[in-house]
Amino acid sequence: MQPDQRIWGIVAGFSGFVAIVMGAVGAHAVADAHGASLVETASIYELVHAVVILWLRGARGKYLSVARWAFLIGTVLFCGTIYLKATAGWD
């Protein structure tokens, strides 16, 4: 296994871990029903994106590095914003 594949495997695993943890936080620690729903949605999206990043880690192609980075940045921006909105009480 190449070092690049190992790093992306760790990134995908960490993203999946964060999705599971935030799903549990949304189910048990967020009192607002709307906020809990937002966290649940974001955790599902993040979990799916983690699986895609894991799949892209082993794929070969010219633009796959760009695809991996796009999925990672999109996950951080989209899910991270929703997590902050739900846990910090932003409108």
Salt bridges, closest charged atoms under 4 A:
ASP4 OD2 - ARG68 NH2 3.66
